Amino acid sequence: LVELTGDALVRYAARLLGNMADAEDVVQESYVKAHRALTSGRFDGRASLKTWLYRIVTHTAIDHKRSRQRGERLATSDTALEVGFDGGAQAESYVALHELEQWLTTLPVEQRSALVLQSLEGFTNREVAAILECSEGAVEQRLVRARAALRDRERV
Amino acid sequence: MTDLDRRLSELRERTAALHARPGFRSRVLAAVAADTASVFGVELVRSARRLAPFAIALALLAAGLAARDERTSSAGVAAIEETLVLSW
């Protein structure tokens, strides 16, 4: 499972959190939660495994982001560049991740997760709703607000 | 396509090569193994706590039975001794 889904989930968490170190921590914690749920029979199979894993990562990332905002962890948006590079393509990705973080940093985490899932991960609104456990209407509202906030920021 | 969509699309492509750093898989497996061990320990303690009242009740019952048997056997020994004394 880690082999199959690890890179995609780390990429998603990185886009959501803005740096690789936190992304890996969050995905690792998510796998532990998923393993615990699978072994205790708490995965009921109502959602697909992919949706379920993205949901766990999203919740864990949101918790992580909130705890960081509360000052429990001393991290800045510059941490995207703190991690060691492992190749040219990765170096360019880290720079792009840093730009993404700078751009999306002011968005509330609910809006950011909806935008990242839909526009960067390529999920449909219905899939985003399933991952975020809200209605499609709520997803659309979050996307409209996120886009409006980004447009306003561009104008300033 | 709006400027916003263009920028999102560009950032999507430029971050597409992101992947977990070497050693990530083994770190995850180690974390899962550590969690499994700690969950097992917690379950063990929880089960032991759940069984503690039954164990105490069982111990008291055993002590009660032992005391009763002790009295019975003491009376039996006394009766035998009396019989022996009388026959002597």
gemmi code that builds the backbone of each chain (N, CA, C; Angstrom):
import gemmi

chains = {
    "A": [
        ("LEU", (0.846, -1.212, 0.000), (0.000, 0.000, 0.000), (0.878, 1.258, 0.000)),
        ("VAL", (1.918, 1.259, 0.837), (2.813, 2.432, 0.902), (3.525, 2.610, -0.429)),
        ("GLU", (3.925, 1.483, -1.019), (4.606, 1.515, -2.317), (3.699, 2.119, -3.384)),
        ("LEU", (2.430, 1.719, -3.357), (1.478, 2.136, -4.391), (1.005, 3.576, -4.216)),
        ("THR", (0.791, 3.987, -2.984), (0.131, 5.279, -2.755), (1.031, 6.335, -2.107)),
        ("GLY", (2.212, 5.921, -1.639), (3.064, 6.820, -0.859), (3.415, 8.128, -1.552)),
        ("ASP", (3.931, 8.027, -2.783), (4.367, 9.244, -3.477), (3.213, 10.205, -3.721)),
        ("ALA", (2.064, 9.666, -4.159), (0.906, 10.530, -4.453), (0.412, 11.224, -3.183)),
        ("LEU", (0.386, 10.483, -2.079), (-0.104, 11.083, -0.829), (0.879, 12.121, -0.276)),
        ("VAL", (2.176, 11.838, -0.403), (3.181, 12.813, 0.055), (3.092, 14.079, -0.807)),
        ("ARG", (2.914, 13.900, -2.117), (2.788, 15.056, -3.018), (1.559, 15.895, -2.631)),
        ("TYR", (0.447, 15.204, -2.376), (-0.785, 15.911, -1.983), (-0.577, 16.665, -0.663)),
        ("ALA", (-0.002, 15.976, 0.325), (0.225, 16.611, 1.637), (1.186, 17.794, 1.510)),
        ("ALA", (2.188, 17.648, 0.635), (3.141, 18.753, 0.428), (2.430, 19.955, -0.182)),
        ("ARG", (1.545, 19.699, -1.154), (0.804, 20.807, -1.761), (-0.130, 21.466, -0.738)),
        ("LEU", (-0.588, 20.670, 0.193), (-1.513, 21.177, 1.214), (-0.768, 21.933, 2.317)),
        ("LEU", (0.409, 21.434, 2.685), (1.138, 22.008, 3.824), (2.269, 22.942, 3.410)),
        ("GLY", (2.745, 22.767, 2.179), (3.776, 23.680, 1.679), (5.198, 23.258, 1.945)),
        ("ASN", (5.400, 22.108, 2.581), (6.787, 21.626, 2.693), (6.829, 20.106, 2.848)),
        ("MET", (7.963, 19.556, 2.431), (8.083, 18.103, 2.327), (8.231, 17.415, 3.678)),
        ("ALA", (8.952, 18.035, 4.598), (9.191, 17.380, 5.889), (7.866, 17.162, 6.625)),
        ("ASP", (7.042, 18.199, 6.681), (5.731, 18.075, 7.329), (4.856, 17.086, 6.566)),
        ("ALA", (4.955, 17.138, 5.223), (4.136, 16.242, 4.393), (4.441, 14.779, 4.716)),
        ("GLU", (5.728, 14.457, 4.808), (6.106, 13.070, 5.115), (5.652, 12.668, 6.519)),
        ("ASP", (5.791, 13.590, 7.469), (5.333, 13.303, 8.847), (3.835, 12.998, 8.859)),
        ("VAL", (3.086, 13.839, 8.140), (1.622, 13.687, 8.124), (1.219, 12.382, 7.441)),
        ("VAL", (1.867, 12.051, 6.327), (1.502, 10.824, 5.614), (1.896, 9.597, 6.448)),
        ("GLN", (3.041, 9.680, 7.107), (3.453, 8.568, 7.983), (2.417, 8.354, 9.089)),
        ("GLU", (1.995, 9.426, 9.716), (0.977, 9.346, 10.779), (-0.339, 8.796, 10.211)),
        ("SER", (-0.644, 9.195, 8.976), (-1.877, 8.733, 8.348), (-1.843, 7.230, 8.090)),
        ("TYR", (-0.693, 6.724, 7.653), (-0.567, 5.275, 7.436), (-0.740, 4.507, 8.748)),
        ("VAL", (-0.195, 5.070, 9.829), (-0.350, 4.414, 11.137), (-1.832, 4.348, 11.500)),
        ("LYS", (-2.551, 5.488, 11.293), (-3.990, 5.518, 11.586), (-4.738, 4.530, 10.698)),
        ("ALA", (-4.362, 4.499, 9.406), (-5.042, 3.600, 8.467), (-4.818, 2.143, 8.862)),
        ("HIS", (-3.582, 1.816, 9.228), (-3.259, 0.445, 9.639), (-4.063, 0.034, 10.867)),
        ("ARG", (-4.159, 0.986, 11.829), (-4.910, 0.726, 13.061), (-6.393, 0.480, 12.725)),
        ("ALA", (-6.920, 1.296, 11.815), (-8.334, 1.166, 11.431), (-8.577, -0.137, 10.664)),
        ("LEU", (-7.628, -0.499, 9.794), (-7.793, -1.731, 9.003), (-7.729, -2.968, 9.897)),
        ("THR", (-6.790, -2.972, 10.836), (-6.638, -4.154, 11.690), (-7.773, -4.287, 12.705)),
        ("SER", (-8.389, -3.144, 13.058), (-9.498, -3.241, 14.019), (-10.855, -3.291, 13.310)),
        ("GLY", (-10.819, -3.391, 11.973), (-12.058, -3.542, 11.193), (-12.904, -2.283, 11.122)),
        ("ARG", (-12.259, -1.104, 11.322), (-13.028, 0.142, 11.286), (-13.181, 0.705, 9.872)),
        ("PHE", (-12.485, 0.128, 8.883), (-12.693, 0.555, 7.490), (-13.883, -0.227, 6.957)),
        ("ASP", (-15.009, 0.495, 6.736), (-16.244, -0.207, 6.373), (-16.410, -0.401, 4.871)),
        ("GLY", (-15.500, 0.135, 4.072), (-15.561, -0.068, 2.630), (-16.608, 0.767, 1.917)),
        ("ARG", (-17.244, 1.714, 2.640), (-18.251, 2.558, 1.980), (-17.587, 3.497, 0.977)),
        ("ALA", (-16.402, 3.988, 1.333), (-15.635, 4.820, 0.398), (-14.558, 3.940, -0.227)),
        ("SER", (-14.034, 4.367, -1.392), (-12.936, 3.598, -1.980), (-11.706, 3.790, -1.098)),
        ("LEU", (-10.769, 2.856, -1.211), (-9.555, 2.930, -0.384), (-8.812, 4.244, -0.645)),
        ("LYS", (-8.814, 4.669, -1.918), (-8.110, 5.910, -2.295), (-8.760, 7.122, -1.597)),
        ("THR", (-10.081, 7.199, -1.700), (-10.811, 8.302, -1.057), (-10.558, 8.299, 0.448)),
        ("TRP", (-10.606, 7.114, 1.019), (-10.432, 6.958, 2.470), (-9.043, 7.420, 2.901)),
        ("LEU", (-8.004, 7.021, 2.144), (-6.637, 7.425, 2.489), (-6.457, 8.937, 2.352)),
        ("TYR", (-7.013, 9.512, 1.275), (-6.934, 10.969, 1.099), (-7.659, 11.677, 2.243)),
        ("ARG", (-8.753, 11.083, 2.718), (-9.510, 11.680, 3.825), (-8.654, 11.702, 5.101)),
        ("ILE", (-8.012, 10.570, 5.379), (-7.168, 10.489, 6.578), (-6.024, 11.510, 6.487)),
        ("VAL", (-5.397, 11.570, 5.306), (-4.284, 12.515, 5.131), (-4.786, 13.951, 5.292)),
        ("THR", (-5.962, 14.244, 4.729), (-6.509, 15.609, 4.825), (-6.754, 15.980, 6.281)),
        ("HIS", (-7.426, 15.104, 7.024), (-7.719, 15.396, 8.435), (-6.425, 15.558, 9.240)),
        ("THR", (-5.479, 14.653, 8.990), (-4.206, 14.718, 9.731), (-3.460, 16.002, 9.386)),
        ("ALA", (-3.481, 16.365, 8.096), (-2.795, 17.597, 7.662), (-3.462, 18.837, 8.257)),
        ("ILE", (-4.784, 18.831, 8.302), (-5.505, 19.982, 8.880), (-5.163, 20.120, 10.366)),
        ("ASP", (-5.185, 18.987, 11.084), (-4.813, 19.008, 12.512), (-3.390, 19.539, 12.687)),
        ("HIS", (-2.511, 19.047, 11.819), (-1.103, 19.431, 11.877), (-0.948, 20.939, 11.643)),
        ("LYS", (-1.657, 21.418, 10.629), (-1.582, 22.840, 10.283), (-2.125, 23.708, 11.422)),
        ("ARG", (-3.233, 23.265, 12.000), (-3.833, 24.040, 13.100), (-2.917, 24.058, 14.309)),
        ("SER", (-2.330, 22.902, 14.617), (-1.446, 22.860, 15.787), (-0.216, 23.720, 15.534)),
        ("ARG", (0.243, 23.767, 14.280), (1.390, 24.603, 13.941), (1.025, 26.085, 14.065)),
        ("GLN", (-0.207, 26.386, 13.635), (-0.666, 27.779, 13.736), (-0.777, 28.212, 15.190)),
        ("ARG", (-1.106, 27.230, 16.064), (-1.208, 27.558, 17.484), (0.176, 27.724, 18.113)),
        ("GLY", (1.199, 27.512, 17.315), (2.557, 27.734, 17.800), (3.187, 26.527, 18.436)),
        ("GLU", (2.548, 25.354, 18.263), (3.135, 24.160, 18.863), (4.406, 23.730, 18.141)),
        ("ARG", (4.478, 24.127, 16.868), (5.702, 23.818, 16.133), (6.236, 25.099, 15.519)),
        ("LEU", (7.505, 25.295, 15.606), (8.090, 26.501, 15.037), (8.511, 26.216, 13.606)),
        ("ALA", (7.606, 26.515, 12.702), (7.931, 26.308, 11.289), (7.482, 27.535, 10.519)),
        ("THR", (8.166, 27.836, 9.463), (7.745, 28.948, 8.621), (7.508, 28.414, 7.224)),
        ("SER", (6.947, 29.272, 6.371), (6.684, 28.830, 5.001), (7.985, 28.566, 4.249)),
        ("ASP", (9.107, 29.042, 4.791), (10.383, 28.837, 4.106), (10.894, 27.404, 4.247)),
        ("THR", (10.229, 26.601, 5.080), (10.735, 25.244, 5.309), (10.696, 24.402, 4.042)),
        ("ALA", (9.930, 24.832, 3.039), (9.902, 24.096, 1.770), (11.300, 23.972, 1.198)),
        ("LEU", (12.137, 24.942, 1.487), (13.471, 24.936, 0.896), (14.528, 24.365, 1.839)),
        ("GLU", (14.103, 23.960, 3.036), (15.073, 23.478, 4.007), (15.515, 22.044, 3.739)),
        ("VAL", (14.646, 21.284, 3.091), (14.896, 19.861, 2.912), (15.922, 19.646, 1.796)),
        ("GLY", (16.732, 18.612, 1.936), (17.754, 18.350, 0.940), (17.184, 18.000, -0.424)),
        ("PHE", (17.818, 18.466, -1.461), (17.383, 18.143, -2.812), (17.958, 16.796, -3.213)),
        ("ASP", (17.236, 16.089, -4.088), (17.791, 14.823, -4.564), (17.702, 14.745, -6.092)),
        ("GLY", (17.995, 15.837, -6.751), (18.012, 15.830, -8.216), (17.454, 17.110, -8.782)),
        ("GLY", (17.745, 17.340, -10.064), (17.321, 18.577, -10.719), (15.818, 18.763, -10.751)),
        ("ALA", (15.091, 17.700, -11.144), (13.634, 17.788, -11.254), (13.025, 18.067, -9.874)),
        ("GLN", (13.590, 17.418, -8.849), (13.095, 17.636, -7.495), (13.363, 19.070, -7.061)),
        ("ALA", (14.537, 19.582, -7.416), (14.887, 20.950, -7.028), (13.873, 21.926, -7.603)),
        ("GLU", (13.513, 21.750, -8.862), (12.516, 22.611, -9.499), (11.150, 22.445, -8.816)),
        ("SER", (10.829, 21.213, -8.430), (9.560, 20.962, -7.735), (9.521, 21.658, -6.384)),
        ("TYR", (10.661, 21.666, -5.695), (10.727, 22.324, -4.390), (10.517, 23.830, -4.534)),
        ("VAL", (11.097, 24.393, -5.593), (10.922, 25.827, -5.845), (9.451, 26.108, -6.131)),
        ("ALA", (8.831, 25.254, -6.973), (7.409, 25.423, -7.311), (6.541, 25.259, -6.055)),
        ("LEU", (6.930, 24.322, -5.194), (6.175, 24.097, -3.944), (6.251, 25.338, -3.055)),
        ("HIS", (7.412, 25.932, -3.028), (7.605, 27.158, -2.248), (6.708, 28.276, -2.797)),
        ("GLU", (6.656, 28.389, -4.129), (5.791, 29.403, -4.764), (4.329, 29.142, -4.429)),
        ("LEU", (3.956, 27.871, -4.512), (2.568, 27.485, -4.208), (2.208, 27.865, -2.770)),
        ("GLU", (3.134, 27.569, -1.853), (2.906, 27.875, -0.447), (2.741, 29.388, -0.233)),
        ("GLN", (3.612, 30.162, -0.890), (3.518, 31.624, -0.771), (2.177, 32.137, -1.289)),
        ("TRP", (1.700, 31.482, -2.353), (0.470, 31.926, -3.010), (-0.779, 31.562, -2.201)),
        ("LEU", (-0.772, 30.329, -1.653), (-1.984, 29.838, -0.981), (-1.976, 30.047, 0.530)),
        ("THR", (-0.907, 30.600, 1.041), (-0.714, 30.628, 2.494), (-1.823, 31.345, 3.272)),
        ("THR", (-2.482, 32.322, 2.628), (-3.503, 33.077, 3.368), (-4.872, 32.392, 3.370)),
        ("LEU", (-5.012, 31.350, 2.530), (-6.334, 30.691, 2.459), (-6.614, 29.875, 3.724)),
        ("PRO", (-7.848, 29.915, 4.219), (-8.198, 29.002, 5.331), (-8.030, 27.553, 4.870)),
        ("VAL", (-7.671, 26.697, 5.794), (-7.301, 25.324, 5.433), (-8.434, 24.561, 4.718)),
        ("GLU", (-9.683, 24.850, 5.057), (-10.809, 24.162, 4.397), (-10.876, 24.544, 2.920)),
        ("GLN", (-10.662, 25.839, 2.632), (-10.690, 26.297, 1.238), (-9.477, 25.768, 0.471)),
        ("ARG", (-8.348, 25.791, 1.144), (-7.119, 25.333, 0.500), (-7.207, 23.839, 0.148)),
        ("SER", (-7.734, 23.042, 1.085), (-7.820, 21.602, 0.806), (-8.768, 21.338, -0.368)),
        ("ALA", (-9.880, 22.073, -0.436), (-10.807, 21.885, -1.563), (-10.138, 22.271, -2.876)),
        ("LEU", (-9.419, 23.391, -2.868), (-8.753, 23.872, -4.089), (-7.643, 22.918, -4.531)),
        ("VAL", (-6.847, 22.464, -3.578), (-5.736, 21.550, -3.909), (-6.289, 20.231, -4.457)),
        ("LEU", (-7.319, 19.698, -3.794), (-7.888, 18.417, -4.249), (-8.471, 18.548, -5.661)),
        ("GLN", (-9.184, 19.634, -5.922), (-9.839, 19.776, -7.216), (-8.874, 20.236, -8.318)),
        ("SER", (-8.113, 21.282, -8.051), (-7.312, 21.883, -9.128), (-5.924, 21.280, -9.280)),
        ("LEU", (-5.367, 20.727, -8.210), (-4.016, 20.177, -8.317), (-4.007, 18.647, -8.336)),
        ("GLU", (-4.922, 18.036, -7.607), (-4.966, 16.565, -7.570), (-5.912, 16.005, -8.631)),
        ("GLY", (-6.771, 16.839, -9.177), (-7.638, 16.415, -10.280), (-8.887, 15.658, -9.869)),
        ("PHE", (-9.333, 15.806, -8.645), (-10.571, 15.137, -8.218), (-11.783, 15.946, -8.679)),
        ("THR", (-12.899, 15.255, -8.903), (-14.146, 15.946, -9.225), (-14.730, 16.525, -7.929)),
        ("ASN", (-15.692, 17.434, -8.080), (-16.314, 18.027, -6.883), (-16.948, 16.964, -5.995)),
        ("ARG", (-17.532, 15.941, -6.645), (-18.167, 14.869, -5.866), (-17.114, 14.115, -5.041)),
        ("GLU", (-15.982, 13.831, -5.688), (-14.904, 13.119, -4.974), (-14.335, 13.986, -3.838)),
        ("VAL", (-14.213, 15.285, -4.117), (-13.709, 16.199, -3.075), (-14.675, 16.202, -1.894)),
        ("ALA", (-15.969, 16.215, -2.205), (-16.982, 16.198, -1.140), (-16.862, 14.921, -0.302)),
        ("ALA", (-16.622, 13.800, -0.992), (-16.480, 12.526, -0.271), (-15.240, 12.547, 0.623)),
        ("ILE", (-14.156, 13.135, 0.120), (-12.911, 13.186, 0.908), (-13.067, 14.128, 2.101)),
        ("LEU", (-13.694, 15.286, 1.855), (-13.819, 16.282, 2.932), (-15.042, 16.056, 3.811)),
        ("GLU", (-15.830, 15.025, 3.444), (-17.036, 14.674, 4.205), (-17.978, 15.873, 4.350)),
        ("CYS", (-18.262, 16.483, 3.214), (-19.229, 17.584, 3.196), (-20.034, 17.470, 1.900)),
        ("SER", (-20.989, 18.360, 1.708), (-21.818, 18.281, 0.502), (-21.073, 18.885, -0.692)),
        ("GLU", (-21.550, 18.556, -1.898), (-20.934, 19.135, -3.096), (-21.122, 20.653, -3.105)),
        ("GLY", (-22.259, 21.094, -2.575), (-22.524, 22.529, -2.484), (-21.492, 23.241, -1.630)),
        ("ALA", (-21.146, 22.598, -0.521), (-20.147, 23.188, 0.380), (-18.786, 23.261, -0.314)),
        ("VAL", (-18.485, 22.224, -1.106), (-17.204, 22.227, -1.845), (-17.193, 23.389, -2.832)),
        ("GLU", (-18.292, 23.535, -3.578), (-18.357, 24.624, -4.563), (-18.201, 25.984, -3.887)),
        ("GLN", (-18.848, 26.120, -2.742), (-18.756, 27.386, -1.996), (-17.306, 27.672, -1.569)),
        ("ARG", (-16.637, 26.630, -1.084), (-15.244, 26.804, -0.656), (-14.364, 27.179, -1.841)),
        ("LEU", (-14.637, 26.543, -3.007), (-13.824, 26.829, -4.194), (-14.044, 28.265, -4.666)),
        ("VAL", (-15.300, 28.700, -4.668), (-15.618, 30.078, -5.097), (-14.904, 31.076, -4.179)),
        ("ARG", (-14.978, 30.818, -2.877), (-14.343, 31.728, -1.902), (-12.817, 31.731, -2.060)),
        ("ALA", (-12.265, 30.549, -2.257), (-10.808, 30.441, -2.416), (-10.356, 31.211, -3.655)),
        ("ARG", (-11.076, 31.006, -4.761), (-10.703, 31.687, -6.010), (-10.858, 33.205, -5.875)),
        ("ALA", (-11.929, 33.625, -5.196), (-12.160, 35.068, -5.000), (-11.035, 35.673, -4.158)),
        ("ALA", (-10.632, 34.934, -3.112), (-9.559, 35.434, -2.242), (-8.246, 35.551, -3.012)),
        ("LEU", (-7.972, 34.555, -3.876), (-6.727, 34.595, -4.648), (-6.751, 35.726, -5.679)),
        ("ARG", (-7.931, 35.938, -6.291), (-8.068, 37.027, -7.273), (-7.879, 38.388, -6.586)),
        ("ASP", (-8.495, 38.515, -5.403), (-8.358, 39.772, -4.639), (-6.886, 40.032, -4.303)),
        ("ARG", (-6.214, 38.969, -3.959), (-4.794, 39.111, -3.586), (-3.963, 39.552, -4.776)),
        ("GLU", (-4.322, 39.014, -5.966), (-3.590, 39.383, -7.174), (-3.760, 40.871, -7.471)),
        ("ARG", (-4.997, 41.367, -7.203), (-5.312, 42.774, -7.505), (-4.551, 43.734, -6.589)),
        ("VAL", (-4.357, 43.284, -5.335), (-3.706, 44.193, -4.352), (-2.266, 44.496, -4.748)),
    ],
    "B": [
        ("MET", (-9.773, 29.746, -20.342), (-9.027, 29.490, -19.098), (-8.580, 30.822, -18.477)),
        ("THR", (-8.876, 31.012, -17.206), (-8.516, 32.271, -16.532), (-7.038, 32.241, -16.116)),
        ("ASP", (-6.538, 33.391, -15.728), (-5.152, 33.470, -15.256), (-4.934, 32.568, -14.049)),
        ("LEU", (-5.986, 32.540, -13.203), (-5.925, 31.725, -11.990), (-5.773, 30.237, -12.338)),
        ("ASP", (-6.601, 29.797, -13.291), (-6.532, 28.384, -13.709), (-5.183, 28.069, -14.348)),
        ("ARG", (-4.696, 29.047, -15.140), (-3.393, 28.845, -15.787), (-2.292, 28.683, -14.734)),
        ("ARG", (-2.349, 29.517, -13.703), (-1.317, 29.453, -12.657), (-1.423, 28.143, -11.879)),
        ("LEU", (-2.659, 27.751, -11.582), (-2.853, 26.476, -10.866), (-2.319, 25.316, -11.692)),
        ("SER", (-2.645, 25.340, -12.992), (-2.217, 24.269, -13.887), (-0.686, 24.224, -13.972)),
        ("GLU", (-0.079, 25.396, -14.032), (1.390, 25.476, -14.117), (2.031, 24.916, -12.838)),
        ("LEU", (1.469, 25.309, -11.697), (2.030, 24.830, -10.429), (1.790, 23.332, -10.244)),
        ("ARG", (0.666, 22.868, -10.798), (0.376, 21.430, -10.740), (1.458, 20.657, -11.494)),
        ("GLU", (1.788, 21.142, -12.679), (2.807, 20.444, -13.480), (4.189, 20.542, -12.847)),
        ("ARG", (4.491, 21.714, -12.307), (5.837, 21.912, -11.746), (6.033, 21.165, -10.430)),
        ("THR", (4.926, 20.823, -9.748), (5.081, 20.052, -8.498), (4.786, 18.558, -8.706)),
        ("ALA", (4.549, 18.180, -9.966), (4.175, 16.784, -10.245), (5.307, 15.798, -9.953)),
        ("ALA", (6.547, 16.275, -9.989), (7.679, 15.368, -9.769), (7.990, 15.158, -8.288)),
        ("LEU", (7.247, 15.820, -7.420), (7.491, 15.643, -5.977), (7.232, 14.191, -5.582)),
        ("HIS", (8.101, 13.650, -4.795), (7.866, 12.297, -4.281), (8.544, 12.145, -2.927)),
        ("ALA", (8.162, 11.098, -2.230), (8.736, 10.866, -0.895), (10.247, 10.670, -1.015)),
        ("ARG", (10.954, 11.152, 0.005), (12.408, 11.023, -0.028), (12.831, 9.582, 0.287)),
        ("PRO", (14.060, 9.196, -0.115), (14.506, 7.829, 0.152), (14.391, 7.483, 1.643)),
        ("GLY", (13.976, 6.259, 1.907), (13.865, 5.820, 3.302), (12.487, 6.052, 3.892)),
        ("PHE", (11.619, 6.700, 3.115), (10.285, 7.011, 3.647), (9.511, 5.729, 3.959)),
        ("ARG", (9.565, 4.768, 3.013), (8.806, 3.517, 3.181), (9.237, 2.782, 4.454)),
        ("SER", (10.548, 2.702, 4.663), (11.013, 1.982, 5.860), (10.645, 2.744, 7.132)),
        ("ARG", (10.622, 4.077, 7.054), (10.220, 4.856, 8.236), (8.746, 4.595, 8.573)),
        ("VAL", (7.919, 4.499, 7.513), (6.490, 4.227, 7.726), (6.309, 2.842, 8.347)),
        ("LEU", (7.021, 1.848, 7.781), (6.877, 0.479, 8.295), (7.327, 0.397, 9.757)),
        ("ALA", (8.404, 1.119, 10.074), (8.888, 1.130, 11.475), (7.848, 1.787, 12.386)),
        ("ALA", (7.241, 2.872, 11.907), (6.223, 3.569, 12.723), (5.004, 2.679, 12.944)),
        ("VAL", (4.605, 1.944, 11.894), (3.448, 1.039, 12.014), (3.772, -0.086, 13.001)),
        ("ALA", (5.002, -0.628, 12.890), (5.409, -1.715, 13.800), (5.440, -1.222, 15.248)),
        ("ALA", (5.982, -0.016, 15.452), (6.046, 0.552, 16.813), (4.641, 0.776, 17.360)),
        ("ASP", (3.751, 1.260, 16.500), (2.375, 1.511, 16.942), (1.677, 0.200, 17.305)),
        ("THR", (1.894, -0.831, 16.469), (1.283, -2.137, 16.726), (1.726, -2.664, 18.085)),
        ("ALA", (3.045, -2.518, 18.364), (3.586, -2.994, 19.647), (2.973, -2.220, 20.819)),
        ("SER", (2.869, -0.896, 20.665), (2.329, -0.105, 21.781), (0.836, -0.380, 21.973)),
        ("VAL", (0.122, -0.570, 20.847), (-1.310, -0.892, 20.944), (-1.490, -2.240, 21.649)),
        ("PHE", (-0.600, -3.211, 21.326), (-0.663, -4.525, 21.966), (-0.461, -4.395, 23.472)),
        ("GLY", (0.534, -3.569, 23.859), (0.819, -3.344, 25.279), (-0.371, -2.712, 25.993)),
        ("VAL", (-0.952, -1.704, 25.353), (-2.105, -1.008, 25.946), (-3.276, -1.974, 26.099)),
        ("GLU", (-3.493, -2.794, 25.051), (-4.585, -3.785, 25.091), (-4.374, -4.788, 26.217)),
        ("LEU", (-3.092, -5.172, 26.376), (-2.745, -6.147, 27.426), (-3.093, -5.581, 28.806)),
        ("VAL", (-2.693, -4.337, 29.030), (-2.962, -3.679, 30.322), (-4.469, -3.519, 30.511)),
        ("ARG", (-5.148, -3.101, 29.404), (-6.604, -2.897, 29.487), (-7.316, -4.222, 29.813)),
        ("SER", (-6.887, -5.301, 29.146), (-7.492, -6.612, 29.409), (-7.228, -7.035, 30.848)),
        ("ALA", (-5.995, -6.784, 31.285), (-5.636, -7.150, 32.666), (-6.498, -6.381, 33.662)),
        ("ARG", (-6.729, -5.071, 33.362), (-7.571, -4.250, 34.245), (-8.999, -4.777, 34.266)),
        ("ARG", (-9.460, -5.177, 33.069), (-10.836, -5.672, 32.954), (-10.995, -6.982, 33.749)),
        ("LEU", (-9.925, -7.780, 33.746), (-9.993, -9.086, 34.419), (-9.691, -8.995, 35.920)),
        ("ALA", (-9.148, -7.877, 36.365), (-8.721, -7.734, 37.762), (-9.838, -8.030, 38.774)),
        ("PRO", (-11.063, -7.473, 38.623), (-12.119, -7.774, 39.595), (-12.438, -9.263, 39.688)),
        ("PHE", (-12.443, -9.938, 38.515), (-12.720, -11.381, 38.508), (-11.598, -12.135, 39.222)),
        ("ALA", (-10.371, -11.681, 38.968), (-9.216, -12.331, 39.598), (-9.272, -12.158, 41.116)),
        ("ILE", (-9.652, -10.964, 41.568), (-9.742, -10.702, 43.018), (-10.850, -11.563, 43.636)),
        ("ALA", (-12.010, -11.612, 42.935), (-13.135, -12.417, 43.426), (-12.754, -13.889, 43.507)),
        ("LEU", (-12.028, -14.342, 42.459), (-11.578, -15.740, 42.415), (-10.605, -16.026, 43.565)),
        ("ALA", (-9.697, -15.076, 43.817), (-8.714, -15.241, 44.901), (-9.413, -15.309, 46.265)),
        ("LEU", (-10.427, -14.421, 46.471), (-11.175, -14.416, 47.740), (-11.928, -15.728, 47.932)),
        ("LEU", (-12.531, -16.204, 46.814), (-13.262, -17.477, 46.853), (-12.323, -18.618, 47.217)),
        ("ALA", (-11.154, -18.609, 46.591), (-10.164, -19.657, 46.860), (-9.711, -19.603, 48.313)),
        ("ALA", (-9.495, -18.371, 48.820), (-9.075, -18.219, 50.224), (-10.164, -18.715, 51.166)),
        ("GLY", (-11.439, -18.394, 50.830), (-12.581, -18.837, 51.635), (-12.671, -20.348, 51.678)),
        ("LEU", (-12.544, -20.964, 50.495), (-12.609, -22.430, 50.406), (-11.467, -23.078, 51.184)),
        ("ALA", (-10.305, -22.466, 51.057), (-9.126, -22.998, 51.763), (-9.340, -22.934, 53.272)),
        ("ALA", (-9.899, -21.792, 53.742), (-10.148, -21.630, 55.183), (-11.162, -22.664, 55.665)),
        ("ARG", (-12.226, -22.864, 54.830), (-13.252, -23.850, 55.221), (-12.647, -25.259, 55.284)),
        ("ASP", (-11.856, -25.597, 54.253), (-11.218, -26.915, 54.228), (-10.281, -27.097, 55.421)),
        ("GLU", (-9.624, -25.978, 55.747), (-8.690, -26.007, 56.873), (-9.435, -26.374, 58.162)),
        ("ARG", (-10.634, -25.696, 58.327), (-11.443, -25.974, 59.541), (-11.902, -27.436, 59.557)),
        ("THR", (-12.388, -27.909, 58.370), (-12.895, -29.277, 58.269), (-11.794, -30.281, 58.600)),
        ("SER", (-10.614, -30.037, 57.997), (-9.532, -30.999, 58.222), (-9.039, -30.944, 59.664)),
        ("SER", (-9.061, -29.725, 60.259), (-8.648, -29.610, 61.668), (-9.591, -30.400, 62.564)),
        ("ALA", (-10.902, -30.269, 62.266), (-11.902, -31.011, 63.049), (-11.699, -32.512, 62.875)),
        ("GLY", (-11.400, -32.893, 61.638), (-11.161, -34.322, 61.341), (-9.964, -34.852, 62.104)),
        ("VAL", (-8.898, -34.051, 62.099), (-7.679, -34.463, 62.807), (-7.958, -34.577, 64.308)),
        ("ALA", (-8.709, -33.590, 64.823), (-9.038, -33.594, 66.264), (-9.833, -34.846, 66.622)),
        ("ALA", (-10.810, -35.209, 65.765), (-11.638, -36.396, 66.002), (-10.778, -37.658, 65.999)),
        ("ILE", (-9.849, -37.729, 65.051), (-8.957, -38.901, 64.981), (-8.107, -38.988, 66.241)),
        ("GLU", (-7.578, -37.815, 66.638), (-6.732, -37.785, 67.835), (-7.508, -38.263, 69.071)),
        ("GLU", (-8.785, -37.782, 69.162), (-9.641, -38.175, 70.290), (-9.837, -39.687, 70.314)),
        ("THR", (-10.137, -40.214, 69.089), (-10.357, -41.654, 68.955), (-9.105, -42.410, 69.394)),
        ("LEU", (-7.956, -41.908, 68.973), (-6.693, -42.562, 69.303), (-6.447, -42.520, 70.816)),
        ("VAL", (-6.752, -41.361, 71.411), (-6.541, -41.200, 72.857), (-7.456, -42.166, 73.628)),
        ("LEU", (-8.729, -42.231, 73.171), (-9.699, -43.093, 73.834), (-9.290, -44.554, 73.712)),
        ("SER", (-8.856, -44.947, 72.540), (-8.494, -46.342, 72.329), (-7.226, -46.691, 73.113)),
        ("TRP", (-6.327, -45.747, 73.320), (-5.117, -45.958, 74.103), (-5.476, -46.254, 75.548)),
    ],
}
model = gemmi.Model(1)
for chain_id, residues in chains.items():
    chain = gemmi.Chain(chain_id)
    for i, (resn, *xyz) in enumerate(residues, 1):
        res = gemmi.Residue()
        res.name, res.seqid = resn, gemmi.SeqId(i, " ")
        for name, pos in zip(("N", "CA", "C"), xyz):
            atom = gemmi.Atom()
            atom.name, atom.element = name, gemmi.Element(name[0])
            atom.pos, atom.b_iso = gemmi.Position(*pos), 0.0
            res.add_atom(atom)
        chain.add_residue(res)
    model.add_chain(chain)
structure = gemmi.Structure()
structure.add_model(model)
structure.setup_entities()
